[in-house]
Amino acid sequence: MSSPVRLGILERVSLQEWDVNALATDLNMSQSALSQHLFRLRAAKLVKTRRSAQQILYSSDSVAVLSMLATLAGLGLARREPVQYARRPILGRKRLIKSDAV
């Protein structure tokens, strides 16, 4: 799991059901960005959904997810506080212009 965002999502949804708004608030992310991550996790069958009235609730009881989280916790690599994601500009990136291409 190379994405710290997705790891944070999996940590939370493995403990309880979350709706997108509450999860986005807890992760300090926009709902649209979170939805993209949830889409990928659903496609990989790592999270499941359940409809409750007008909300969609996300959870995970995947053996693979629980095993991975237990392994990370055993190695001392599991997060214990809410994940904060800083949005910072990409500095030092050189734009490729036509004359640079070979």
C-alpha positions as CSV (number, residue, x, y, z in Angstrom):
1,M,0.0,0.0,0.0
2,S,2.0,2.9,-1.3
3,S,-0.6,5.6,-0.7
4,P,-0.7,7.1,2.9
5,V,-4.1,8.5,2.1
6,R,-5.5,5.0,1.2
7,L,-3.8,3.5,4.3
8,G,-5.5,6.1,6.5
9,I,-8.9,5.3,4.8
10,L,-8.4,1.6,5.4
11,E,-7.4,2.1,9.0
12,R,-10.6,4.0,9.7
13,V,-13.1,1.9,7.7
14,S,-11.7,-1.3,9.2
15,L,-12.8,-0.1,12.6
16,Q,-16.3,1.2,11.8
17,E,-18.6,2.3,9.0
18,W,-18.1,5.8,7.7
19,D,-20.0,8.1,5.3
20,V,-18.0,10.2,2.9
21,N,-18.6,13.5,4.6
22,A,-17.5,12.3,8.0
23,L,-14.5,10.5,6.6
24,A,-13.4,13.5,4.5
25,T,-13.7,15.7,7.6
26,D,-11.6,13.2,9.7
27,L,-8.9,13.0,7.0
28,N,-9.0,16.7,6.3
29,M,-9.6,16.1,2.6
30,S,-12.1,17.3,0.1
31,Q,-15.0,14.9,-0.6
32,S,-14.2,14.7,-4.3
33,A,-10.5,13.7,-3.6
34,L,-11.7,11.1,-1.0
35,S,-14.2,9.7,-3.5
36,Q,-11.5,9.0,-6.0
37,H,-9.5,7.0,-3.4
38,L,-12.6,5.1,-2.3
39,F,-13.4,4.3,-5.9
40,R,-10.0,2.7,-6.3
41,L,-10.3,0.8,-3.0
42,R,-13.7,-0.5,-4.0
43,A,-12.4,-1.6,-7.4
44,A,-9.7,-3.6,-5.6
45,K,-12.4,-5.1,-3.3
46,L,-10.7,-3.7,-0.2
47,V,-13.7,-1.7,1.0
48,K,-17.4,-2.4,0.7
49,T,-20.5,-0.2,0.8
50,R,-23.9,-0.3,2.3
51,R,-26.7,2.1,1.7
52,S,-28.5,3.5,4.7
53,A,-31.3,5.9,3.7
54,Q,-29.6,8.5,1.5
55,Q,-26.1,7.8,2.7
56,I,-23.6,5.3,1.5
57,L,-21.5,3.8,4.3
58,Y,-18.0,2.5,3.7
59,S,-16.4,-0.3,5.7
60,S,-13.9,-3.1,5.4
61,D,-13.8,-6.6,6.8
62,S,-11.3,-7.8,4.2
63,V,-9.0,-10.4,5.7
64,A,-6.2,-8.9,3.5
65,V,-6.8,-5.4,4.9
66,L,-7.0,-6.6,8.5
67,S,-3.8,-8.7,8.1
68,M,-1.9,-5.8,6.5
69,L,-3.0,-3.4,9.3
70,A,-2.1,-6.0,12.0
71,T,1.4,-6.4,10.4
72,L,2.0,-2.7,10.2
73,A,0.9,-2.3,13.9
74,G,3.2,-5.1,14.8
75,L,6.1,-3.3,13.1
76,G,5.2,-0.1,14.8
77,L,4.2,1.5,11.5
78,A,0.5,2.0,12.0
79,R,-0.7,5.6,12.4
80,R,-2.2,6.5,15.8
81,E,-3.3,10.0,15.0
82,P,-5.4,11.5,12.2
83,V,-3.4,11.9,9.0
84,Q,-2.8,15.5,7.9
85,Y,-2.2,16.0,4.2
86,A,-0.5,19.2,3.2
87,R,-1.2,20.7,-0.2
88,R,2.0,22.2,-1.4
89,P,3.1,23.4,-4.8
90,I,5.5,21.3,-6.8
91,L,8.8,23.2,-6.8
92,G,11.8,22.6,-9.0
93,R,9.9,20.8,-11.7
94,K,11.1,21.7,-15.1
95,R,8.5,21.9,-17.8
96,L,9.2,19.9,-20.9
97,I,9.1,22.1,-23.9
98,K,9.1,20.9,-27.5
99,S,12.8,21.8,-28.0
100,D,13.8,19.6,-25.0
101,A,12.2,16.5,-26.5
102,V,14.6,14.4,-28.5
